[in-house]
């Protein structure tokens, strides 16, 4: 995984990191004076808008994280009478909630989207109820100090003299940051980035006591980051293909509208994909699409890859000629051909002895039996395989000035590549690339 490419850095810092930076400057920079009433208005507006947007897009994880932030902030304000407290129930509430917030972020970040039906929300609501009772018991009137497990020193106490957050909560925040960062690098989705930066803002709010102008401002920022992640995720779903993460057809069409006079467009099609999909199944077919898309996303020469439908992709090279992009397309073709992946296959049903399904079901109900071909058990095997692609490329010329004509010319070149043996690059001029000619002559 390339951790320093443009896409990774953008998904890591935008928009959550930018929003938090601006909020920090406004709240603590001293350049602009924001009243407490204005922050309260933003606080309620942000969380109301966040819940409505998350409900509209059926994002149960974002709804639950927003509820976590609201309950945490209101609980601190309730037990501290909206004032920063160093002892008593208010201080205990701050320390307890500093432990529960990162735990909830971990739970809800790894949870699946299950919608907002009552049955799906029963478990999270039960968790919130238990946590509320837990906080109420620890912060009952008359309690002056936190329980022993919140005050336990795991590390050198001198390192934490500057903060009211206990060491156990620090460990929980560290674990939550690590989980969210790993998920962001793996999936690169706006919701993962939003949760990471929202947790950072919530940590800052707790560090400033959770109440008051600054503390409430950071909690409002945490909600605003989640709202931005919902908007960003809706844009991603509209303009990007969910399976391959490449820009989709809508993004492709808008890119075509902004092309300059000089450009080259390539059409890429996976060879024998339908046969491959029918033989090994749709899950393996999806694996092939993701693998090819990952290679296309790294195409050189200034190209931008799009998934336009099925196993067909397009690559746009703004400001490039056909001659300039052919070497890059050849390198791409070779990279895809040399990429290997494992395929798990099973013999066809008609080749298995009769009754094997019934025996398998009976064995599954009782003690699991050892696999034996003589007993009609299906034998799974793994194969290392690769796929190839055919590519047609065209450019704007005196005869093909319109973008639609360029795409049609690239489609015709792709058709010739298919009929000439596949796994090759063909240009709209009818001349094969140098590498393809050498390969054909050797064959």
Secondary structure as the mmCIF struct_conf table of DSSP 4:
data_model
#
loop_
_struct_conf.conf_type_id
_struct_conf.id
_struct_conf.beg_label_comp_id
_struct_conf.beg_label_asym_id
_struct_conf.beg_label_seq_id
_struct_conf.end_label_comp_id
_struct_conf.end_label_asym_id
_struct_conf.end_label_seq_id
TURN_TY1_P TURN_TY1_P1 UNK A 3 UNK A 4
BEND BEND1 UNK A 5 UNK A 5
HELX_RH_AL_P HELX_RH_AL_P1 UNK A 6 UNK A 13
TURN_TY1_P TURN_TY1_P2 UNK A 14 UNK A 15
HELX_RH_AL_P HELX_RH_AL_P2 UNK A 16 UNK A 28
BEND BEND2 UNK A 29 UNK A 32
HELX_RH_AL_P HELX_RH_AL_P3 UNK A 36 UNK A 56
TURN_TY1_P TURN_TY1_P3 UNK A 57 UNK A 58
HELX_RH_AL_P HELX_RH_AL_P4 UNK A 60 UNK A 80
TURN_TY1_P TURN_TY1_P4 UNK A 81 UNK A 82
BEND BEND3 UNK A 83 UNK A 83
BEND BEND4 UNK A 86 UNK A 87
HELX_RH_AL_P HELX_RH_AL_P5 UNK A 88 UNK A 110
BEND BEND5 UNK A 111 UNK A 111
HELX_LH_PP_P HELX_LH_PP_P1 UNK A 112 UNK A 113
BEND BEND6 UNK A 116 UNK A 116
HELX_RH_AL_P HELX_RH_AL_P6 UNK A 118 UNK A 138
TURN_TY1_P TURN_TY1_P5 UNK A 139 UNK A 139
TURN_TY1_P TURN_TY1_P6 UNK A 141 UNK A 142
BEND BEND7 UNK A 145 UNK A 145
HELX_RH_AL_P HELX_RH_AL_P7 UNK A 148 UNK A 151
BEND BEND8 UNK A 154 UNK A 155
HELX_RH_3T_P HELX_RH_3T_P1 UNK A 157 UNK A 160
TURN_TY1_P TURN_TY1_P7 UNK A 161 UNK A 162
BEND BEND9 UNK A 164 UNK A 165
HELX_RH_AL_P HELX_RH_AL_P8 UNK A 167 UNK A 187
HELX_RH_AL_P HELX_RH_AL_P9 UNK A 190 UNK A 207
TURN_TY1_P TURN_TY1_P8 UNK A 208 UNK A 209
BEND BEND10 UNK A 210 UNK A 210
HELX_RH_AL_P HELX_RH_AL_P10 UNK A 212 UNK A 239
STRN STRN1 UNK A 240 UNK A 240
TURN_TY1_P TURN_TY1_P9 UNK A 242 UNK A 244
BEND BEND11 UNK A 246 UNK A 246
STRN STRN2 UNK A 247 UNK A 247
HELX_RH_AL_P HELX_RH_AL_P11 UNK A 249 UNK A 257
TURN_TY1_P TURN_TY1_P10 UNK A 258 UNK A 258
BEND BEND12 UNK A 261 UNK A 262
STRN STRN3 UNK A 263 UNK A 270
TURN_TY1_P TURN_TY1_P11 UNK A 271 UNK A 272
HELX_RH_AL_P HELX_RH_AL_P12 UNK A 273 UNK A 280
HELX_RH_AL_P HELX_RH_AL_P13 UNK A 282 UNK A 297
TURN_TY1_P TURN_TY1_P12 UNK A 298 UNK A 298
BEND BEND13 UNK A 300 UNK A 302
STRN STRN4 UNK A 304 UNK A 309
TURN_TY1_P TURN_TY1_P13 UNK A 310 UNK A 311
STRN STRN5 UNK A 312 UNK A 318
TURN_TY1_P TURN_TY1_P14 UNK A 319 UNK A 319
HELX_RH_AL_P HELX_RH_AL_P14 UNK A 322 UNK A 337
TURN_TY1_P TURN_TY1_P15 UNK A 338 UNK A 338
STRN STRN6 UNK A 341 UNK A 346
HELX_RH_3T_P HELX_RH_3T_P2 UNK A 349 UNK A 351
BEND BEND14 UNK A 352 UNK A 352
HELX_LH_PP_P HELX_LH_PP_P2 UNK A 353 UNK A 353
TURN_TY1_P TURN_TY1_P16 UNK A 354 UNK A 355
HELX_RH_AL_P HELX_RH_AL_P15 UNK A 356 UNK A 365
BEND BEND15 UNK A 366 UNK A 367
HELX_LH_PP_P HELX_LH_PP_P3 UNK A 368 UNK A 371
HELX_RH_3T_P HELX_RH_3T_P3 UNK A 373 UNK A 375
TURN_TY1_P TURN_TY1_P17 UNK A 376 UNK A 376
HELX_LH_PP_P HELX_LH_PP_P4 UNK A 377 UNK A 379
STRN STRN7 UNK A 380 UNK A 385
STRN STRN8 UNK A 389 UNK A 395
BEND BEND16 UNK A 398 UNK A 399
BEND BEND17 UNK A 402 UNK A 402
HELX_RH_AL_P HELX_RH_AL_P16 UNK A 403 UNK A 419
TURN_TY1_P TURN_TY1_P18 UNK A 420 UNK A 421
BEND BEND18 UNK A 422 UNK A 424
STRN STRN9 UNK A 425 UNK A 427
TURN_TY1_P TURN_TY1_P19 UNK A 428 UNK A 429
BEND BEND19 UNK A 430 UNK A 430
HELX_LH_PP_P HELX_LH_PP_P5 UNK A 431 UNK A 431
STRN STRN10 UNK A 432 UNK A 432
HELX_LH_PP_P HELX_LH_PP_P6 UNK A 433 UNK A 433
HELX_RH_AL_P HELX_RH_AL_P17 UNK A 434 UNK A 442
#
